[in-house]
Amino acid sequence: MTRTRRSFTDEFKREAVKLCKQPGATVTHIARDLGIEASVLRRWVTQERGGVLDLRPNRPLRSEAATEVERLQRELRRVTTERDILKKALGYFAKDPQ
């Protein structure tokens, strides 16, 4: 049996993290009340504290800096793969054909 991955709106994530910031609130109880796993809610809170999530209303949830870092990491992986392929090709063609 396959499970489908649930997706949550940015507004839902914002409100869930705000609930966790209230005095006396615990992540476990809030997660149970919202019907989500506590680990998911903890990850959102950690990302918000680390500056990855932007919780201001009417803004994308991910900060521009986090989006740019992710794009650069993808590009670096692509360029590294290309470099490795070229190294192997150079080694192949540089062999002495005797």
Backbone hydrogen bonds, N-H to C=O, Kabsch-Sander energy under -0.5 kcal/mol:
donor,donor_aa,acceptor,acceptor_aa,energy
13,K,9,T,-2.0
14,R,10,D,-2.6
15,E,11,E,-2.5
16,A,12,F,-2.4
17,V,13,K,-2.3
18,K,14,R,-2.3
19,L,15,E,-2.1
20,C,16,A,-1.4
21,K,17,V,-1.0
21,K,18,K,-0.5
22,Q,18,K,-0.5
22,Q,19,L,-1.0
25,A,22,Q,-1.7
30,I,26,T,-2.2
31,A,27,V,-2.7
32,R,28,T,-2.2
33,D,29,H,-2.4
34,L,30,I,-2.2
35,G,31,A,-1.2
36,I,31,A,-2.4
41,L,37,E,-1.7
42,R,38,A,-2.6
43,R,39,S,-2.0
44,W,40,V,-2.0
45,V,41,L,-2.3
46,T,42,R,-2.7
47,Q,43,R,-2.7
48,E,44,W,-2.1
49,R,45,V,-2.3
50,G,46,T,-2.1
51,G,48,E,-0.8
52,V,47,Q,-2.3
53,L,47,Q,-1.3
54,D,61,L,-4.6
55,L,53,L,-0.7
59,R,56,R,-0.8
63,S,52,V,-2.1
67,T,63,S,-1.9
68,E,64,E,-2.4
69,V,65,A,-2.5
70,E,66,A,-2.1
71,R,67,T,-2.0
72,L,68,E,-2.5
73,Q,69,V,-2.2
74,R,70,E,-2.0
75,E,71,R,-2.2
76,L,72,L,-2.5
77,R,73,Q,-2.2
78,R,74,R,-2.1
79,V,75,E,-2.6
80,T,76,L,-2.5
81,T,77,R,-2.1
82,E,78,R,-2.2
83,R,79,V,-2.4
84,D,80,T,-2.3
85,I,81,T,-2.1
86,L,82,E,-2.3
87,K,83,R,-2.2
88,K,84,D,-2.0
89,A,85,I,-2.3
90,L,86,L,-2.5
91,G,87,K,-2.2
92,Y,88,K,-2.0
93,F,89,A,-2.5
94,A,90,L,-1.7
95,K,92,Y,-0.7
98,Q,96,D,-1.6
